[in-house]
Amino acid sequence: MTQNTPLSPRLPRLPLHPEDVAHRVLSAAQLRARGVSAAQTSAQCLPGGPWQHLLPGVYLLHPGPPTGRERLHGALLYAGRPPASARRAPAGPADAGYGESMVTGVAALALYGFATAGDVEALHRIDVLVPRTRRLRSTRFVEVLRAASMPRAVRVGELPVAPVERALADAVAGTVDAACVRRLLTEAVRDGYCEPATVVRELSEAKLLGRPAVVGAVDSLLAEGRAVAEARLYAMVREHGLPEPLWNVELRLPGGPPLGGVDAYWPDQAVAVELDARAPRYGVPGRRGRAEEDPRWSAHAAKREHLERLGITVVHLSPRKLREAADQQATVVRTALMAAADREPAAYVMVLPR
C-alpha cells in the first residue's frame, strides 16, 4: 500500500469539484447519504489522511487549511444540523444541510461587500443565527447567535445571509469600538445598503441604542442618511428635467412667525418638497418593535397642515422611495407642479435661506 492509496478501498468515489465549496465540505449526514460510513470517515481523518475534522459533525475533504468560503460553509452545516432527536432521517445527496441557519454579523457584512468588514478570507470568527430553541454551542471559529423570530434570509451566492440591518445589529453587538461602529453604520447608509430608520429600529430591538459606542454613531448615521437623501433629491430633479427649485429654504408669512423649512420650493407653483430622513424612536425596554410617540412627528404634521391651509402643496418623499423609485417620485413632483394652474392662488409667503 503506497502513501497515496485510499485508507479504505471500499470508500465510495465522491464527486469532488475544486471550484465547488459544497463538495469540499460535507456534514456527517451528507457523507452517509453518499454511502460513506462513520468508520470510513474516521479513517480518512486519521493523522496524515486526506480529510480533516473541521467542526463537530463537519468534515473538510482535503488536507490543506480551509479557505474562508469553506469555513463559512462549514459553519452553516454545523449550525444547520438537526437536533439529535431528528438525525435519524437520512439527508438527501443534494441537501444543503443549512436548516434555518444563516450567516450574520461581520461575516455577513463581508459577504455583502462592506469594505469596513474586511475580506471573507481574513475572518477570524463567523457568526451564525439560529432559532432560539436550538441547543447548540459556539465552537472554534463559529459563534452561535439565537433569535426569537428568525428574519428572512437573503441569498448571497449560495449562502443564506441575514438581512443587512440584522447583520449590522449583530456586528455592533459584538464590538465596543465606537469608531468601528460608526464606520459600519456610515458605510451601510452611504453606500445604499439600507436606510437609517431601519437600522435604528433594528438597533433598538436589539437593545443597543444605550451603549456608549452606539449613541454617537447613531447621530453620524442620521446625518449621513440626510446627506445621501439630499443628494438623491438633487439628482432626481436634474435627471428628470424638473424645473430648478429654491433649495433648503425657510417659509415665513410677511410680518408673521416662521412656517418652517422645506428641502425644495417652487414659488411660482407653491409646491414644496420635504424629505423624511428622521429615524423612529424605539426606547421602551422589553417591547420589541413598539414605537414611542415622537414629538418631532407631531410638529412635522402640524407644519404640513399649516402650509396646505395656505394653499401650498407639500410633497413628502422618503429616502427609501428616492433610492428605489426615483422615476415614480419625479412623476409625483411633476404632477404637483402641473396641477398648480388648477388651484386657487396660494397665500403670499416670504422665502428665506435656511
C-alpha positions as CSV (number, residue, x, y, z in Angstrom):
1,M,0.0,0.0,0.0
2,T,1.5,3.3,-1.0
3,Q,1.1,6.7,0.7
4,N,-1.5,7.8,-2.0
5,T,-3.6,4.6,-1.6
6,P,-7.0,5.4,0.0
7,L,-7.2,4.4,3.6
8,S,-10.3,2.3,2.8
9,P,-10.5,0.6,-0.6
10,R,-14.3,0.4,-0.2
11,L,-14.7,4.2,0.1
12,P,-17.2,5.4,-2.5
13,R,-15.9,7.8,-5.1
14,L,-17.2,11.2,-4.1
15,P,-17.7,13.9,-6.8
16,L,-15.1,16.4,-5.6
17,H,-15.0,19.6,-7.6
18,P,-12.2,22.0,-6.7
19,E,-14.3,25.0,-7.7
20,D,-17.4,23.9,-5.6
21,V,-17.2,24.6,-1.9
22,A,-20.3,22.4,-1.3
23,H,-18.3,19.3,-2.4
24,R,-15.2,20.1,-0.4
25,V,-17.0,20.5,3.0
26,L,-19.7,17.9,3.9
27,S,-21.6,17.0,7.1
28,A,-21.7,13.6,8.5
29,A,-25.3,13.2,7.3
30,Q,-24.3,14.2,3.8
31,L,-21.4,11.7,3.8
32,R,-23.8,8.9,5.0
33,A,-26.2,9.9,2.1
34,R,-23.2,9.3,-0.3
35,G,-22.5,5.9,1.2
36,V,-19.6,6.8,3.5
37,S,-19.9,5.2,6.9
38,A,-18.9,6.8,10.2
39,A,-15.9,4.3,10.4
40,Q,-14.8,5.2,6.9
41,T,-15.0,8.9,7.7
42,S,-12.9,8.5,10.8
43,A,-10.3,6.5,8.9
44,Q,-10.0,9.2,6.3
45,C,-9.4,11.8,9.1
46,L,-6.5,10.0,10.8
47,P,-3.2,11.9,11.0
48,G,-1.8,12.1,7.6
49,G,-5.1,11.2,6.0
50,P,-6.7,13.1,3.1
51,W,-9.6,14.5,5.1
52,Q,-9.9,16.5,8.4
53,H,-12.4,17.2,11.1
54,L,-13.4,20.9,10.6
55,L,-16.2,21.2,13.2
56,P,-18.3,18.8,15.1
57,G,-20.1,16.7,12.5
58,V,-18.5,18.6,9.6
59,Y,-15.5,17.4,7.5
60,L,-13.1,19.1,5.1
61,L,-12.3,16.8,2.2
62,H,-8.7,17.9,1.6
63,P,-5.7,18.1,3.9
64,G,-4.8,21.8,3.5
65,P,-6.1,24.7,5.6
66,P,-9.7,25.7,4.9
67,T,-10.5,28.8,2.8
68,G,-12.8,31.5,4.1
69,R,-15.6,30.2,1.9
70,E,-15.1,26.6,3.3
71,R,-15.2,27.9,6.8
72,L,-18.5,29.8,6.1
73,H,-20.0,26.7,4.5
74,G,-18.8,24.6,7.4
75,A,-20.2,27.0,10.0
76,L,-23.7,26.8,8.3
77,L,-23.5,23.0,8.2
78,Y,-22.6,22.9,11.9
79,A,-25.4,25.3,12.8
80,G,-27.9,23.8,10.5
81,R,-27.6,20.2,11.6
82,P,-30.9,18.9,13.0
83,P,-31.4,18.2,16.7
84,A,-30.2,14.8,17.9
85,S,-33.8,13.5,18.0
86,A,-34.3,14.2,14.3
87,R,-30.9,13.0,13.0
88,R,-32.2,9.5,12.1
89,A,-33.8,10.8,8.9
90,P,-31.3,10.5,6.1
91,A,-30.2,13.6,4.3
92,G,-30.5,13.6,0.5
93,P,-27.3,13.9,-1.5
94,A,-28.4,17.4,-2.7
95,D,-29.4,18.6,0.7
96,A,-27.5,21.9,1.5
97,G,-27.7,21.0,5.2
98,Y,-28.1,24.6,6.4
99,G,-31.5,24.2,8.0
100,E,-32.8,27.6,9.2
101,S,-29.3,28.9,10.0
102,M,-27.8,31.9,8.3
103,V,-24.6,34.0,8.4
104,T,-24.9,37.2,10.3
105,G,-22.6,39.9,11.9
106,V,-19.3,40.9,10.4
107,A,-19.1,37.8,8.2
108,A,-22.5,38.6,6.6
109,L,-21.4,42.2,6.0
110,A,-18.2,41.0,4.4
111,L,-20.3,38.8,2.1
112,Y,-22.4,41.9,1.2
113,G,-19.2,43.7,0.2
114,F,-18.7,46.1,3.2
115,A,-15.2,47.5,3.0
116,T,-15.2,48.0,6.7
117,A,-15.9,44.3,7.4
118,G,-12.8,43.2,5.6
119,D,-12.1,40.2,3.4
120,V,-14.0,37.0,3.8
121,E,-10.7,35.1,3.7
122,A,-9.5,37.0,6.8
123,L,-12.4,36.4,9.1
124,H,-11.4,35.0,12.5
125,R,-15.0,34.5,13.7
126,I,-18.2,33.6,11.9
127,D,-21.5,34.5,13.5
128,V,-24.4,32.2,12.6
129,L,-28.0,32.9,13.5
130,V,-30.3,30.1,14.6
131,P,-33.7,29.8,16.2
132,R,-33.7,30.4,20.0
133,T,-34.9,26.9,20.7
134,R,-31.8,25.3,19.2
135,R,-29.4,23.8,21.8
136,L,-26.1,24.5,20.0
137,R,-22.9,25.7,21.5
138,S,-20.4,28.1,19.9
139,T,-17.2,26.2,19.0
140,R,-13.8,27.1,17.4
141,F,-14.4,29.9,14.9
142,V,-18.2,29.7,15.0
143,E,-20.2,31.9,17.3
144,V,-23.9,30.9,17.6
145,L,-26.4,33.7,18.0
146,R,-30.1,33.0,18.7
147,A,-33.2,34.8,17.5
148,A,-36.7,34.5,19.0
149,S,-38.0,35.3,15.5
150,M,-35.8,34.4,12.5
151,P,-35.6,37.0,9.7
152,R,-36.0,36.0,6.1
153,A,-32.6,35.1,4.8
154,V,-31.0,36.8,1.7
155,R,-29.1,34.6,-0.7
156,V,-25.6,35.9,-1.4
157,G,-24.2,33.4,-3.9
158,E,-25.0,30.0,-2.5
159,L,-25.1,31.1,1.2
160,P,-28.1,32.2,3.3
161,V,-27.3,35.6,4.9
162,A,-29.2,37.7,7.4
163,P,-30.6,41.0,6.1
164,V,-28.2,43.9,6.2
165,E,-30.0,45.6,9.2
166,R,-29.9,42.4,11.3
167,A,-26.3,41.7,10.4
168,L,-25.4,45.2,11.3
169,A,-27.0,44.9,14.7
170,D,-25.3,41.6,15.4
171,A,-21.9,43.1,14.3
172,V,-22.5,46.2,16.6
173,A,-23.4,43.9,19.5
174,G,-20.0,42.2,19.2
175,T,-17.8,45.3,19.3
176,V,-17.1,48.1,21.8
177,D,-15.0,50.2,19.4
178,A,-17.0,53.3,18.8
179,A,-15.0,54.2,15.7
180,C,-15.6,50.8,14.2
181,V,-19.4,51.0,14.9
182,R,-19.5,54.4,13.3
183,R,-17.7,53.2,10.1
184,L,-20.0,50.2,9.8
185,L,-23.2,52.3,10.2
186,T,-22.0,55.1,7.9
187,E,-21.0,52.7,5.1
188,A,-24.4,51.0,5.3
189,V,-26.2,54.2,4.6
190,R,-23.7,56.0,2.4
191,D,-23.4,53.0,0.0
192,G,-27.1,52.4,-0.2
193,Y,-27.3,49.1,1.6
194,C,-30.2,50.3,3.9
195,E,-32.0,53.4,5.3
196,P,-31.2,55.0,8.7
197,A,-34.7,54.3,10.0
198,T,-34.5,50.6,9.5
199,V,-31.0,50.5,11.1
200,V,-32.1,52.4,14.2
201,R,-35.2,50.2,14.5
202,E,-33.0,47.1,14.5
203,L,-30.5,48.5,16.9
204,S,-33.4,49.4,19.3
205,E,-35.0,46.0,19.1
206,A,-31.6,44.5,20.0
207,K,-31.4,47.0,22.9
208,L,-28.2,48.5,21.7
209,L,-29.1,52.2,21.4
210,G,-28.0,52.9,25.0
211,R,-24.5,51.6,24.5
212,P,-21.7,54.3,24.6
213,A,-20.2,53.0,21.3
214,V,-23.6,53.4,19.6
215,V,-25.0,56.7,20.9
216,G,-22.7,59.0,18.9
217,A,-22.6,56.6,15.9
218,V,-26.4,56.9,15.5
219,D,-26.1,60.7,15.2
220,S,-23.5,60.3,12.5
221,L,-25.7,57.7,10.8
222,L,-28.7,60.1,10.7
223,A,-26.5,62.9,9.4
224,E,-25.1,60.6,6.7
225,G,-28.6,59.5,5.8
226,R,-29.8,63.1,5.4
227,A,-26.9,64.0,3.2
228,V,-27.4,60.9,1.0
229,A,-31.2,61.6,0.6
230,E,-30.5,65.3,-0.3
231,A,-28.0,64.2,-3.0
232,R,-30.6,61.8,-4.4
233,L,-33.2,64.6,-4.5
234,Y,-30.8,66.9,-6.4
235,A,-30.1,64.1,-8.8
236,M,-33.8,63.4,-9.3
237,V,-34.6,67.0,-10.2
238,R,-31.7,67.2,-12.7
239,E,-32.0,63.8,-14.3
240,H,-35.8,64.0,-14.9
241,G,-35.9,67.6,-16.2
242,L,-37.8,69.2,-13.4
243,P,-37.7,73.0,-13.0
244,E,-34.9,74.1,-10.7
245,P,-36.4,74.9,-7.3
246,L,-35.1,77.0,-4.4
247,W,-33.1,74.6,-2.3
248,N,-33.2,74.4,1.5
249,V,-35.3,77.5,2.3
250,E,-37.5,78.7,5.2
251,L,-41.0,79.9,4.5
252,R,-42.5,82.8,6.5
253,L,-45.6,84.9,6.4
254,P,-44.9,88.6,6.0
255,G,-44.7,90.0,9.5
256,G,-45.6,86.6,11.0
257,P,-43.8,83.7,12.6
258,P,-41.8,81.2,10.5
259,L,-43.7,78.4,8.8
260,G,-40.8,76.0,8.8
261,G,-38.1,74.9,6.4
262,V,-38.5,72.8,3.3
263,D,-35.9,71.0,1.2
264,A,-37.1,72.3,-2.2
265,Y,-39.7,75.0,-3.1
266,W,-41.1,76.2,-6.4
267,P,-42.6,79.6,-5.6
268,D,-44.5,80.1,-8.9
269,Q,-46.4,76.9,-8.3
270,A,-46.4,77.0,-4.5
271,V,-45.1,73.4,-4.3
272,A,-42.7,72.3,-1.6
273,V,-40.8,69.0,-1.1
274,E,-39.9,67.7,2.3
275,L,-37.6,64.8,2.9
276,D,-38.4,62.5,5.8
277,A,-34.9,61.4,7.0
278,R,-35.9,61.1,10.6
279,A,-35.5,57.9,12.4
280,P,-38.3,56.4,14.6
281,R,-37.9,56.4,18.3
282,Y,-37.9,53.0,19.9
283,G,-37.0,53.1,23.5
284,V,-39.4,51.1,25.6
285,P,-37.4,48.4,27.3
286,G,-38.5,44.9,26.6
287,R,-41.0,45.8,23.9
288,R,-39.5,44.9,20.5
289,G,-40.8,46.9,17.6
290,R,-43.2,49.2,19.6
291,A,-42.7,52.9,18.8
292,E,-42.9,55.7,21.2
293,E,-44.8,58.9,20.2
294,D,-42.2,61.1,18.5
295,P,-42.9,64.8,19.2
296,R,-41.0,65.7,16.0
297,W,-43.6,63.8,14.0
298,S,-46.4,65.9,15.6
299,A,-44.5,69.1,14.8
300,H,-43.9,67.9,11.2
301,A,-47.6,67.1,10.7
302,A,-48.7,70.4,12.1
303,K,-46.3,72.3,9.8
304,R,-47.6,70.4,6.8
305,E,-51.2,71.1,7.7
306,H,-50.5,74.8,8.1
307,L,-48.8,75.1,4.8
308,E,-51.6,73.3,3.0
309,R,-54.2,75.6,4.6
310,L,-52.2,78.4,2.9
311,G,-52.5,76.8,-0.5
312,I,-49.0,75.3,-0.6
313,T,-48.8,71.7,-1.8
314,V,-46.4,69.7,0.2
315,V,-44.9,66.6,-1.4
316,H,-43.5,64.2,1.2
317,L,-40.6,62.0,-0.1
318,S,-38.8,59.3,1.9
319,P,-35.1,58.4,1.3
320,R,-36.2,54.8,0.5
321,K,-38.6,56.0,-2.2
322,L,-35.9,58.2,-3.7
323,R,-33.5,55.2,-3.8
324,E,-35.9,52.6,-5.1
325,A,-38.3,54.5,-7.3
326,A,-36.8,57.9,-8.3
327,D,-38.8,57.8,-11.6
328,Q,-42.0,57.4,-9.8
329,Q,-41.2,60.2,-7.3
330,A,-40.2,62.6,-10.1
331,T,-43.7,61.9,-11.7
332,V,-45.3,62.8,-8.3
333,V,-43.5,66.1,-8.1
334,R,-44.1,66.9,-11.8
335,T,-47.9,66.2,-11.3
336,A,-48.0,68.6,-8.3
337,L,-46.3,71.3,-10.4
338,M,-48.7,70.9,-13.3
339,A,-51.7,70.9,-11.0
340,A,-50.8,74.3,-9.7
341,A,-52.6,76.0,-12.6
342,D,-55.9,74.5,-11.5
343,R,-55.7,75.6,-7.9
344,E,-56.6,78.8,-6.1
345,P,-53.6,81.1,-5.7
346,A,-51.7,80.4,-2.6
347,A,-51.1,82.9,0.1
348,Y,-48.0,85.1,-0.3
349,V,-45.1,83.8,1.7
350,M,-41.5,85.1,2.1
351,V,-38.7,82.7,1.1
352,L,-35.5,82.9,3.2
353,P,-32.3,80.9,3.0
354,R,-32.1,78.2,5.7
